[in-house]
Every structure is written in structure tokens, then in C-alpha cells.
Amino acid sequence: MVAFSQGVKTMRIIILGPPGAGKGTEANLLTKAFGIPHISTGDIFRNLFKGDSEIGKRAKEYINRGELVPDGITNELVAKRLDEDDVKNGFLFDGYPRTKAQAEALDQILLAKNIKLNAIINLKASDETIITRLAGRRVCPICGAIYHIKTKRSKQSNICDNDGATLVQRLDDHEDTIKKRLTVYHTQTEPVLRYYEHSGLLVHIDGSGDFQKTHLDVMKVLGDQIDKN
Ligand code: AMP
């Protein structure tokens, strides 16, 4: 609770980084530490698939091809999410913004609501690390728990420890699609880093090692950011 113990009342964070850099894991730790909602646009889209909406069906096609969902759809869903009550003490964006146009739209959304960000964290990892991590990732279709065939095995092979469901590989975690997602990241999402370069909020953290070390680094940086701003 570094930041809140220093009298800070809100924590508004963006986590950036390539797919597989550990944004989801770090986001879970931070949202617990600060008691703020985790807003993952990837999760928003995956939840939409479960229903029968037109927007969910469209999003699924882009996602399964490893492409980005169009900015218009994504920005609208994010603006709606920020109207909900639970974001008043802060929020953490994971996987948004993913294009320069989304970053510009987010600035407008935040300006209209008169809210400011506290920190933008960029988790870094090489393409090689990412391919190894994502191609071995398995998820529970029931509870969403995440495993890895080498580094985080379930007790019984391919079965979720929590509920006994058979683990699955996300379609977008197949190696060809991962490579495409990385290309999309380098061409479309890296410009977001340049967009925030002079914001005074952007910090770079190594996401290639152990997630606990990454978390310690992030917490330290958040403390420093709060002191600075
Ligand atoms: P993630 O779980 O964050 O890796 O997202 C899974 C997929 O959802 C991505 O590969 C994109 O197809 C889509 N997606 C998630 N967030 C965004 C976003 N901000 N803009 C466009 N597409 C997104």
C-alpha cells in the first residue's frame, strides 16, 4: 500500500507492453493492492463473446485472427466502462490504449471527466520470451485461472486445480497468431509509448523475469511517481 498510505486517494494506472509481458499478472497484483478495478479490454471482449451480441461476434473475428478490434468499438466500450461507479477511486487499464488513436481518445474521455492518470507502466519483454510464454499458456474456461505447460503446471495434467475443468489454449495463443500479434504490437502499439514519452508518467520496467520481482519494481516506481506528482 505504498501510495495510499501516503494520503493518496486515487490510483489511476495504465499498463502497457507486448502481449505476454505479464500485464495481466501484474494488473491482478496491483488491483488487489490498491483496491481498484482491473479494466482489461481483452476481458471485456472475451465476455462479450459469451453473449449473442453483434459487437461480440465482430470482435471475436478480429481477435482470433490476431488483429486489433477497431478503435471506434474499443473506445466506446472503454468510455462506457468509465461511467460505472466502481472507478471513482481509480482503475487500472490493461491492454488499453493499444493505438495512438486510442491514446488520443482516452485523453479526451479523461479530460471530459476531469480525471488525471497517476502512472503509465511499460512492461518490457523480448519477442523470444513472449513466444515461449504464450505458446505454453493454458487457461481454465470456467474460472479463468492461468497455467503454463512448463513453468506453472496444474497438479493433474491439463486439469484446472480449482474446478476440475479441462484446460484450453486460447486460439490467439497459437504460435502463428502470437507472431502476428507481435507484429501488430510493434507497428500499432509501440507508437503509444512515444505518445506518452513526454507525459512525465511513463516508466519502463523489465517484465522478462520473475513476476514477484517485477511487482516489487512496479510498487517502488509507483511510490516514486506519487512523490513526484
Ligand atoms: P489481450 O487479452 O489484452 O491480449 O487481448 C486479446 C485480444 O483482444 C487482442 O489481441 C486484440 O485482438 C483484442 N484487444 C484487446 N484490447 C484491445 C484494444 N485496446 N484495442 C483493440 N483490440 C484489443
py3Dmol code that shows the C-alpha trace and the ligand (Angstrom):
import py3Dmol

protein = """\
ATOM      1  CA  MET A   1       0.000   0.000   0.000  1.00  0.00           C
ATOM      2  CA  VAL A   2       2.864   2.369  -0.778  1.00  0.00           C
ATOM      3  CA  ALA A   3       0.833   5.103  -2.368  1.00  0.00           C
ATOM      4  CA  PHE A   4      -2.384   5.046  -0.356  1.00  0.00           C
ATOM      5  CA  SER A   5      -0.533   5.134   2.933  1.00  0.00           C
ATOM      6  CA  GLN A   6       0.915   8.474   1.829  1.00  0.00           C
ATOM      7  CA  GLY A   7      -2.535  10.007   1.694  1.00  0.00           C
ATOM      8  CA  VAL A   8      -3.215   9.485  -1.990  1.00  0.00           C
ATOM      9  CA  LYS A   9      -6.918   8.874  -2.517  1.00  0.00           C
ATOM     10  CA  THR A  10      -6.981   7.582  -6.040  1.00  0.00           C
ATOM     11  CA  MET A  11      -4.772   5.401  -8.222  1.00  0.00           C
ATOM     12  CA  ARG A  12      -5.224   5.532 -11.968  1.00  0.00           C
ATOM     13  CA  ILE A  13      -2.773   3.375 -13.825  1.00  0.00           C
ATOM     14  CA  ILE A  14      -2.193   2.167 -17.368  1.00  0.00           C
ATOM     15  CA  ILE A  15      -0.101  -0.937 -18.002  1.00  0.00           C
ATOM     16  CA  LEU A  16       1.418  -1.169 -21.462  1.00  0.00           C
ATOM     17  CA  GLY A  17       3.646  -3.779 -23.032  1.00  0.00           C
ATOM     18  CA  PRO A  18       3.602  -6.536 -25.628  1.00  0.00           C
ATOM     19  CA  PRO A  19       1.221  -9.482 -25.288  1.00  0.00           C
ATOM     20  CA  GLY A  20       2.748 -11.924 -22.810  1.00  0.00           C
ATOM     21  CA  ALA A  21       4.865  -9.351 -20.959  1.00  0.00           C
ATOM     22  CA  GLY A  22       2.939 -10.154 -17.773  1.00  0.00           C
ATOM     23  CA  LYS A  23       0.440  -7.284 -17.823  1.00  0.00           C
ATOM     24  CA  GLY A  24      -2.425  -9.481 -16.618  1.00  0.00           C
ATOM     25  CA  THR A  25      -0.474 -10.947 -13.687  1.00  0.00           C
ATOM     26  CA  GLU A  26       0.868  -7.576 -12.606  1.00  0.00           C
ATOM     27  CA  ALA A  27      -2.568  -5.999 -13.046  1.00  0.00           C
ATOM     28  CA  ASN A  28      -4.086  -8.588 -10.687  1.00  0.00           C
ATOM     29  CA  LEU A  29      -1.485  -7.821  -8.012  1.00  0.00           C
ATOM     30  CA  LEU A  30      -1.880  -4.053  -8.340  1.00  0.00           C
ATOM     31  CA  THR A  31      -5.664  -4.041  -8.351  1.00  0.00           C
ATOM     32  CA  LYS A  32      -5.633  -6.111  -5.152  1.00  0.00           C
ATOM     33  CA  ALA A  33      -3.004  -3.849  -3.556  1.00  0.00           C
ATOM     34  CA  PHE A  34      -4.922  -0.651  -4.313  1.00  0.00           C
ATOM     35  CA  GLY A  35      -8.490  -1.956  -4.266  1.00  0.00           C
ATOM     36  CA  ILE A  36      -9.209  -0.642  -7.758  1.00  0.00           C
ATOM     37  CA  PRO A  37     -10.969  -2.319 -10.694  1.00  0.00           C
ATOM     38  CA  HIS A  38      -8.965  -4.091 -13.373  1.00  0.00           C
ATOM     39  CA  ILE A  39     -10.159  -2.918 -16.777  1.00  0.00           C
ATOM     40  CA  SER A  40      -8.834  -5.291 -19.407  1.00  0.00           C
ATOM     41  CA  THR A  41     -10.212  -4.612 -22.876  1.00  0.00           C
ATOM     42  CA  GLY A  42      -9.256  -8.202 -23.822  1.00  0.00           C
ATOM     43  CA  ASP A  43     -11.503  -9.471 -20.970  1.00  0.00           C
ATOM     44  CA  ILE A  44     -14.289  -7.099 -21.969  1.00  0.00           C
ATOM     45  CA  PHE A  45     -14.195  -8.567 -25.481  1.00  0.00           C
ATOM     46  CA  ARG A  46     -13.985 -12.171 -24.244  1.00  0.00           C
ATOM     47  CA  ASN A  47     -17.024 -11.552 -22.000  1.00  0.00           C
ATOM     48  CA  LEU A  48     -18.912 -10.185 -24.972  1.00  0.00           C
ATOM     49  CA  PHE A  49     -18.300 -13.454 -26.854  1.00  0.00           C
ATOM     50  CA  LYS A  50     -20.303 -15.281 -24.213  1.00  0.00           C
ATOM     51  CA  GLY A  51     -23.424 -13.339 -25.134  1.00  0.00           C
ATOM     52  CA  ASP A  52     -25.047 -13.174 -28.513  1.00  0.00           C
ATOM     53  CA  SER A  53     -24.276  -9.549 -29.365  1.00  0.00           C
ATOM     54  CA  GLU A  54     -23.313  -8.397 -32.845  1.00  0.00           C
ATOM     55  CA  ILE A  55     -20.395  -6.455 -31.377  1.00  0.00           C
ATOM     56  CA  GLY A  56     -19.125  -9.612 -29.615  1.00  0.00           C
ATOM     57  CA  LYS A  57     -19.239 -11.579 -32.862  1.00  0.00           C
ATOM     58  CA  ARG A  58     -17.342  -8.870 -34.748  1.00  0.00           C
ATOM     59  CA  ALA A  59     -14.718  -8.565 -32.022  1.00  0.00           C
ATOM     60  CA  LYS A  60     -14.182 -12.332 -31.983  1.00  0.00           C
ATOM     61  CA  GLU A  61     -13.287 -12.374 -35.677  1.00  0.00           C
ATOM     62  CA  TYR A  62     -10.555  -9.767 -35.209  1.00  0.00           C
ATOM     63  CA  ILE A  63      -9.208 -11.384 -32.051  1.00  0.00           C
ATOM     64  CA  ASN A  64      -8.995 -14.887 -33.481  1.00  0.00           C
ATOM     65  CA  ARG A  65      -7.034 -13.507 -36.422  1.00  0.00           C
ATOM     66  CA  GLY A  66      -4.611 -11.794 -34.019  1.00  0.00           C
ATOM     67  CA  GLU A  67      -5.722  -8.344 -35.180  1.00  0.00           C
ATOM     68  CA  LEU A  68      -6.853  -5.365 -33.151  1.00  0.00           C
ATOM     69  CA  VAL A  69     -10.551  -4.664 -32.749  1.00  0.00           C
ATOM     70  CA  PRO A  70     -11.310  -1.310 -34.461  1.00  0.00           C
ATOM     71  CA  ASP A  71     -10.646   1.795 -32.354  1.00  0.00           C
ATOM     72  CA  GLY A  72     -14.240   3.073 -32.538  1.00  0.00           C
ATOM     73  CA  ILE A  73     -15.701  -0.074 -30.916  1.00  0.00           C
ATOM     74  CA  THR A  74     -12.932  -0.237 -28.319  1.00  0.00           C
ATOM     75  CA  ASN A  75     -13.096   3.420 -27.280  1.00  0.00           C
ATOM     76  CA  GLU A  76     -16.860   3.281 -26.910  1.00  0.00           C
ATOM     77  CA  LEU A  77     -16.677   0.264 -24.605  1.00  0.00           C
ATOM     78  CA  VAL A  78     -13.986   1.947 -22.509  1.00  0.00           C
ATOM     79  CA  ALA A  79     -15.924   5.221 -22.212  1.00  0.00           C
ATOM     80  CA  LYS A  80     -18.964   3.234 -21.050  1.00  0.00           C
ATOM     81  CA  ARG A  81     -16.876   1.312 -18.521  1.00  0.00           C
ATOM     82  CA  LEU A  82     -15.610   4.590 -17.036  1.00  0.00           C
ATOM     83  CA  ASP A  83     -19.205   5.636 -16.342  1.00  0.00           C
ATOM     84  CA  GLU A  84     -19.554   2.854 -13.787  1.00  0.00           C
ATOM     85  CA  ASP A  85     -19.450   3.640 -10.062  1.00  0.00           C
ATOM     86  CA  ASP A  86     -16.535   1.419  -9.091  1.00  0.00           C
ATOM     87  CA  VAL A  87     -13.938   3.579 -10.896  1.00  0.00           C
ATOM     88  CA  LYS A  88     -14.266   6.613  -8.635  1.00  0.00           C
ATOM     89  CA  ASN A  89     -11.209   5.706  -6.531  1.00  0.00           C
ATOM     90  CA  GLY A  90      -9.196   4.697  -9.528  1.00  0.00           C
ATOM     91  CA  PHE A  91      -8.735   1.980 -12.091  1.00  0.00           C
ATOM     92  CA  LEU A  92      -6.098   0.056 -13.915  1.00  0.00           C
ATOM     93  CA  PHE A  93      -6.142  -0.257 -17.704  1.00  0.00           C
ATOM     94  CA  ASP A  94      -4.592  -3.427 -19.023  1.00  0.00           C
ATOM     95  CA  GLY A  95      -4.298  -3.676 -22.807  1.00  0.00           C
ATOM     96  CA  TYR A  96      -5.682  -0.200 -23.467  1.00  0.00           C
ATOM     97  CA  PRO A  97      -4.768   2.085 -25.175  1.00  0.00           C
ATOM     98  CA  ARG A  98      -3.251  -0.066 -27.914  1.00  0.00           C
ATOM     99  CA  THR A  99      -3.043   2.507 -30.724  1.00  0.00           C
ATOM    100  CA  LYS A 100      -2.140   6.190 -30.851  1.00  0.00           C
ATOM    101  CA  ALA A 101      -5.751   6.954 -31.812  1.00  0.00           C
ATOM    102  CA  GLN A 102      -6.949   5.146 -28.667  1.00  0.00           C
ATOM    103  CA  ALA A 103      -4.475   7.120 -26.532  1.00  0.00           C
ATOM    104  CA  GLU A 104      -5.825  10.360 -28.012  1.00  0.00           C
ATOM    105  CA  ALA A 105      -9.418   9.219 -27.432  1.00  0.00           C
ATOM    106  CA  LEU A 106      -8.589   8.288 -23.843  1.00  0.00           C
ATOM    107  CA  ASP A 107      -7.154  11.758 -23.231  1.00  0.00           C
ATOM    108  CA  GLN A 108     -10.450  13.236 -24.399  1.00  0.00           C
ATOM    109  CA  ILE A 109     -12.521  10.850 -22.265  1.00  0.00           C
ATOM    110  CA  LEU A 110     -10.436  11.656 -19.162  1.00  0.00           C
ATOM    111  CA  LEU A 111     -10.496  15.386 -19.876  1.00  0.00           C
ATOM    112  CA  ALA A 112     -14.292  15.330 -20.146  1.00  0.00           C
ATOM    113  CA  LYS A 113     -14.466  13.581 -16.775  1.00  0.00           C
ATOM    114  CA  ASN A 114     -11.802  15.852 -15.297  1.00  0.00           C
ATOM    115  CA  ILE A 115      -9.630  12.970 -14.140  1.00  0.00           C
ATOM    116  CA  LYS A 116      -5.860  12.537 -14.312  1.00  0.00           C
ATOM    117  CA  LEU A 117      -3.669   9.476 -14.581  1.00  0.00           C
ATOM    118  CA  ASN A 118      -1.057   8.716 -11.879  1.00  0.00           C
ATOM    119  CA  ALA A 119       1.283   6.416 -13.783  1.00  0.00           C
ATOM    120  CA  ILE A 120       1.839   4.602 -17.066  1.00  0.00           C
ATOM    121  CA  ILE A 121       3.881   1.431 -16.696  1.00  0.00           C
ATOM    122  CA  ASN A 122       5.555  -0.162 -19.693  1.00  0.00           C
ATOM    123  CA  LEU A 123       6.424  -3.830 -19.064  1.00  0.00           C
ATOM    124  CA  LYS A 124       9.216  -4.908 -21.402  1.00  0.00           C
ATOM    125  CA  ALA A 125       9.996  -8.413 -22.699  1.00  0.00           C
ATOM    126  CA  SER A 126      11.732  -9.718 -25.820  1.00  0.00           C
ATOM    127  CA  ASP A 127       9.805 -11.385 -28.650  1.00  0.00           C
ATOM    128  CA  GLU A 128      11.563 -14.672 -27.855  1.00  0.00           C
ATOM    129  CA  THR A 129      10.458 -14.633 -24.183  1.00  0.00           C
ATOM    130  CA  ILE A 130       6.925 -13.818 -25.247  1.00  0.00           C
ATOM    131  CA  ILE A 131       6.632 -16.646 -27.756  1.00  0.00           C
ATOM    132  CA  THR A 132       7.827 -19.189 -25.158  1.00  0.00           C
ATOM    133  CA  ARG A 133       5.452 -17.824 -22.549  1.00  0.00           C
ATOM    134  CA  LEU A 134       2.326 -17.559 -24.657  1.00  0.00           C
ATOM    135  CA  ALA A 135       2.651 -20.750 -26.701  1.00  0.00           C
ATOM    136  CA  GLY A 136       2.778 -22.723 -23.408  1.00  0.00           C
ATOM    137  CA  ARG A 137      -0.081 -20.859 -21.732  1.00  0.00           C
ATOM    138  CA  ARG A 138      -3.257 -22.792 -20.866  1.00  0.00           C
ATOM    139  CA  VAL A 139      -6.375 -21.324 -19.297  1.00  0.00           C
ATOM    140  CA  CYS A 140      -9.346 -22.662 -17.405  1.00  0.00           C
ATOM    141  CA  PRO A 141     -12.512 -21.960 -19.426  1.00  0.00           C
ATOM    142  CA  ILE A 142     -14.560 -21.862 -16.190  1.00  0.00           C
ATOM    143  CA  CYS A 143     -12.613 -19.757 -13.656  1.00  0.00           C
ATOM    144  CA  GLY A 144     -10.018 -18.097 -15.915  1.00  0.00           C
ATOM    145  CA  ALA A 145      -7.005 -19.447 -13.939  1.00  0.00           C
ATOM    146  CA  ILE A 146      -3.816 -19.328 -15.983  1.00  0.00           C
ATOM    147  CA  TYR A 147      -1.237 -22.138 -16.190  1.00  0.00           C
ATOM    148  CA  HIS A 148       1.883 -22.847 -18.233  1.00  0.00           C
ATOM    149  CA  ILE A 149       2.922 -26.259 -19.562  1.00  0.00           C
ATOM    150  CA  LYS A 150       6.491 -25.769 -18.258  1.00  0.00           C
ATOM    151  CA  THR A 151       6.576 -23.057 -15.613  1.00  0.00           C
ATOM    152  CA  LYS A 152       3.171 -23.272 -13.891  1.00  0.00           C
ATOM    153  CA  ARG A 153       1.758 -26.755 -14.257  1.00  0.00           C
ATOM    154  CA  SER A 154      -1.614 -27.788 -12.872  1.00  0.00           C
ATOM    155  CA  LYS A 155      -1.440 -30.617 -10.301  1.00  0.00           C
ATOM    156  CA  GLN A 156      -3.104 -33.027 -12.733  1.00  0.00           C
ATOM    157  CA  SER A 157      -2.037 -32.680 -16.340  1.00  0.00           C
ATOM    158  CA  ASN A 158      -4.309 -30.305 -18.272  1.00  0.00           C
ATOM    159  CA  ILE A 159      -6.940 -30.118 -15.489  1.00  0.00           C
ATOM    160  CA  CYS A 160      -7.731 -26.950 -13.520  1.00  0.00           C
ATOM    161  CA  ASP A 161      -6.737 -27.171  -9.828  1.00  0.00           C
ATOM    162  CA  ASN A 162      -9.743 -25.033  -8.834  1.00  0.00           C
ATOM    163  CA  ASP A 163     -12.669 -26.708 -10.547  1.00  0.00           C
ATOM    164  CA  GLY A 164     -11.502 -29.802 -12.467  1.00  0.00           C
ATOM    165  CA  ALA A 165     -12.255 -28.300 -15.904  1.00  0.00           C
ATOM    166  CA  THR A 166     -10.101 -29.327 -18.885  1.00  0.00           C
ATOM    167  CA  LEU A 167      -7.658 -26.526 -19.669  1.00  0.00           C
ATOM    168  CA  VAL A 168      -7.697 -24.930 -23.094  1.00  0.00           C
ATOM    169  CA  GLN A 169      -5.288 -22.977 -25.276  1.00  0.00           C
ATOM    170  CA  ARG A 170      -6.631 -19.620 -26.383  1.00  0.00           C
ATOM    171  CA  LEU A 171      -6.919 -19.567 -30.194  1.00  0.00           C
ATOM    172  CA  ASP A 172      -4.800 -16.416 -30.235  1.00  0.00           C
ATOM    173  CA  ASP A 173      -2.035 -18.206 -28.272  1.00  0.00           C
ATOM    174  CA  HIS A 174      -1.148 -20.473 -31.214  1.00  0.00           C
ATOM    175  CA  GLU A 175       2.376 -19.694 -32.394  1.00  0.00           C
ATOM    176  CA  ASP A 176       1.446 -18.214 -35.791  1.00  0.00           C
ATOM    177  CA  THR A 177      -1.084 -15.918 -34.181  1.00  0.00           C
ATOM    178  CA  ILE A 178       1.372 -14.890 -31.460  1.00  0.00           C
ATOM    179  CA  LYS A 179       3.848 -13.815 -34.146  1.00  0.00           C
ATOM    180  CA  LYS A 180       1.123 -11.804 -35.829  1.00  0.00           C
ATOM    181  CA  ARG A 181       0.141 -10.197 -32.505  1.00  0.00           C
ATOM    182  CA  LEU A 182       3.783  -9.209 -32.002  1.00  0.00           C
ATOM    183  CA  THR A 183       3.919  -7.586 -35.423  1.00  0.00           C
ATOM    184  CA  VAL A 184       0.704  -5.731 -34.598  1.00  0.00           C
ATOM    185  CA  TYR A 185       2.268  -4.666 -31.292  1.00  0.00           C
ATOM    186  CA  HIS A 186       5.440  -3.323 -32.900  1.00  0.00           C
ATOM    187  CA  THR A 187       3.625  -1.421 -35.632  1.00  0.00           C
ATOM    188  CA  GLN A 188       0.476  -0.207 -33.877  1.00  0.00           C
ATOM    189  CA  THR A 189       1.089  -0.173 -30.135  1.00  0.00           C
ATOM    190  CA  GLU A 190       4.703   0.989 -29.845  1.00  0.00           C
ATOM    191  CA  PRO A 191       3.644   4.458 -31.081  1.00  0.00           C
ATOM    192  CA  VAL A 192       1.587   4.693 -27.871  1.00  0.00           C
ATOM    193  CA  LEU A 193       4.871   4.689 -25.919  1.00  0.00           C
ATOM    194  CA  ARG A 194       6.114   7.600 -27.990  1.00  0.00           C
ATOM    195  CA  TYR A 195       2.786   9.365 -27.438  1.00  0.00           C
ATOM    196  CA  TYR A 196       3.278   9.193 -23.645  1.00  0.00           C
ATOM    197  CA  GLU A 197       7.033   9.813 -23.721  1.00  0.00           C
ATOM    198  CA  HIS A 198       6.790  13.412 -22.542  1.00  0.00           C
ATOM    199  CA  SER A 199       3.832  12.953 -20.197  1.00  0.00           C
ATOM    200  CA  GLY A 200       6.084  12.609 -17.144  1.00  0.00           C
ATOM    201  CA  LEU A 201       4.076   9.499 -16.219  1.00  0.00           C
ATOM    202  CA  LEU A 202       5.752   6.788 -18.288  1.00  0.00           C
ATOM    203  CA  VAL A 203       8.093   4.323 -16.571  1.00  0.00           C
ATOM    204  CA  HIS A 204       9.782   1.259 -18.092  1.00  0.00           C
ATOM    205  CA  ILE A 205      10.038  -1.968 -16.091  1.00  0.00           C
ATOM    206  CA  ASP A 206      11.644  -5.272 -17.053  1.00  0.00           C
ATOM    207  CA  GLY A 207       8.871  -7.872 -17.340  1.00  0.00           C
ATOM    208  CA  SER A 208      11.031 -10.735 -18.559  1.00  0.00           C
ATOM    209  CA  GLY A 209      11.961 -12.219 -15.179  1.00  0.00           C
ATOM    210  CA  ASP A 210      10.126 -13.480 -12.135  1.00  0.00           C
ATOM    211  CA  PHE A 211       6.709 -11.840 -11.633  1.00  0.00           C
ATOM    212  CA  GLN A 212       7.354 -11.155  -7.918  1.00  0.00           C
ATOM    213  CA  LYS A 213      10.490  -9.157  -8.741  1.00  0.00           C
ATOM    214  CA  THR A 214       8.560  -7.271 -11.416  1.00  0.00           C
ATOM    215  CA  HIS A 215       5.863  -6.464  -8.874  1.00  0.00           C
ATOM    216  CA  LEU A 216       8.389  -5.093  -6.363  1.00  0.00           C
ATOM    217  CA  ASP A 217       9.891  -2.891  -9.090  1.00  0.00           C
ATOM    218  CA  VAL A 218       6.454  -1.622 -10.078  1.00  0.00           C
ATOM    219  CA  MET A 219       5.443  -0.826  -6.481  1.00  0.00           C
ATOM    220  CA  LYS A 220       8.665   1.114  -5.961  1.00  0.00           C
ATOM    221  CA  VAL A 221       8.145   3.101  -9.126  1.00  0.00           C
ATOM    222  CA  LEU A 222       4.540   3.888  -8.184  1.00  0.00           C
ATOM    223  CA  GLY A 223       5.738   5.227  -4.836  1.00  0.00           C
ATOM    224  CA  ASP A 224       8.276   7.452  -6.630  1.00  0.00           C
ATOM    225  CA  GLN A 225       5.652   8.658  -9.130  1.00  0.00           C
ATOM    226  CA  ILE A 226       3.287   9.638  -6.334  1.00  0.00           C
ATOM    227  CA  ASP A 227       6.066  11.578  -4.571  1.00  0.00           C
ATOM    228  CA  LYS A 228       6.886  13.375  -7.815  1.00  0.00           C
ATOM    229  CA  ASN A 229       3.326  14.357  -8.811  1.00  0.00           C
TER     230      ASN A 229
END
"""
ligand_1 = """\
23
AMP
P -5.361 -9.306 -24.521
O -6.109 -10.251 -23.640
O -5.151 -7.962 -23.910
O -4.092 -9.904 -25.075
O -6.293 -9.035 -25.790
C -6.693 -10.079 -26.645
C -7.107 -9.509 -27.986
O -8.222 -8.607 -27.798
C -6.042 -8.680 -28.687
O -5.130 -9.472 -29.420
C -6.922 -7.817 -29.600
O -7.383 -8.565 -30.704
C -8.129 -7.528 -28.708
N -7.914 -6.285 -27.936
C -7.699 -6.178 -26.591
N -7.535 -4.888 -26.240
C -7.647 -4.172 -27.383
C -7.548 -2.793 -27.689
N -7.278 -1.874 -26.743
N -7.719 -2.408 -28.978
C -8.003 -3.300 -29.946
N -8.080 -4.629 -29.733
C -7.906 -5.067 -28.467
"""
view = py3Dmol.view(width=600, height=400)
view.addModel(protein, "pdb")
view.setStyle({"model": 0}, {"cartoon": {"style": "trace"}})
view.addModel(ligand_1, "xyz")
view.setStyle({"model": 1}, {"stick": {}})
view.zoomTo()
view.show()
